[in-house]
Amino acid sequence: MALTNLGTMLAQATQPNPKADMIRMIGTFVIFGLIFYFVMIRPQSKRAKQQAEMLKSVKAGDKILTTGGILAVVITVKDKSLSIRSADAKMEITKSAVTEIIERAGETSEA
């Protein structure tokens, strides 16, 4: 008789608890969601914000670097494009092609 009571007690102790399992699963999703946000989404949105601010501040006379590796001087700025001069070539590029402003107009480089 004692063995059957012990078997019944062990069987009851190992039954799954659906509420506890659901809480664990939701907690795991929340933790992974936070990790994903801080590792992937937040740095990317900060970089996009910095890029947008840089593109708004481009003006004629600035030396820029494009995504294609072209070093050029900005001639005119339009809503979505820039006219640039590099060596003897004059080109029109989209603002999104600007990677970096190397030197601002009116500033002297101390290199």
WORA-V966544 format. One record per backbone hydrogen bond with DSSP energy under -1.0 kcal/mol. NH is the residue of the N-H (numbers start at 0). CO is the residue of the C=O. If there is no record, write none. Layout:
nh,co
NH,CO
NH,CO
This chain:
nh,co
4,0
5,1
6,2
7,3
8,4
9,5
10,6
11,7
12,8
13,9
20,16
21,17
22,18
23,19
24,20
25,21
26,22
27,23
28,24
29,25
30,26
31,27
32,28
33,29
34,30
35,31
36,32
37,33
38,34
39,35
40,35
41,36
43,39
44,40
45,41
46,42
47,43
48,44
49,45
50,46
51,47
52,48
53,49
54,50
55,51
56,52
60,73
61,58
62,102
63,71
64,99
65,69
66,96
68,65
71,63
72,84
73,61
74,82
75,82
77,80
81,92
82,75
83,90
84,72
85,88
88,85
90,83
92,81
94,79
96,93
97,94
98,64
99,64
101,62
102,62
106,103
